[in-house]
């Protein structure tokens, strides 16, 4: 009996391996044609990839489709800009949807070493707005869509992302980004659980660097309501260099111009040195030689509408108690640092801002 069972199992394994080996060859040409057709029909951009690998063993029970050296280059105003350059982009497809051949359901996406350059001109035109308008599409007709999203997971490894917005005067650079998100994107309301690790984060607004090559780690659960375009941040953990933060609240985008926000943030009273780690001049190779004591606290809230005409109201409190700062290589330090700062704006009008720092 044991011998018969072993033979049956061996036959099943051989059949499975044979099936797994043959599937890529059976569907590769068909999928490549479909991919190129979908790209050309739907995008106003120059899209190219070096090769396509198809596997079922490493991605089982899905069928893995990997595009190598994928590039997306803009046209017209962005003819010299590379929107995306991705070493490997893997789409894990529902195997049965591939076999049926009518549409391909994407369950997960993995991007290895992507370089993304998102750019907005002063006119407000964005380089990622490359989707061709589909005049034949209706909310009840999805038969013309070759690829359908049943996305539940996406992963970015060793990424480089630059967001350069000349319209808002905002710049952000994420270097060595490792990010993962899990959620059921097929639902109108779902929770997206994200984990992020960034080696160097730079944020500038109006030419002023507010964060300069800061290390970031974050665990953010985001409740997403696609019908209302509402995004809610639940209890989370955010670490900027050595400073631990919490940032909760919600953002609603009711139309193309307004962002209605209601957020609270705080850095519960911690060591002063954790706050000093955000200051670029101090967070350098000799930061470990900095002796700092005392307590630091930060909390605040932002509430209101952001658009071209208005800013949200904000209220910020910063506290430093009994602070001392000294580098071991210097003869003297700074002692008895006491700060109790309050910055308040009740209505979003900048001229109504009151800054009180005793």
Secondary structure, 3 states (H helix, E strand, C coil): CHHHHHHHHHHHHHHHHHHHHHHHHHHHHHHHHHHHHHHHHHECCEEECCEEEEECCCCCCEEEEEEEEEEEECCHHHCCCEEEEEEEEEEEEEHHHHHHCCCEEEEEEEEEEEEEEEEECCCCCECCCCECCCCCCECCECCCCCEEEEEEEEEEEEEEEEEEECCCCEEEEEEEEEEEEECCCCCCEEEEEEEEEEEEEEEEECCEEEEEEEEEEEEEEEEEECCCCEEEECCCEEEECCEEEEEEEEEECCCCCCEEEEEEEEEEEEEHHHHHCCCCCCCCCCHHHEEEEEEEEEEEEEEEEECCCCCCEEEEEEEEEEEEEEECCCCCCEEEEEEEEEEEECCCCHHHCEEEEC
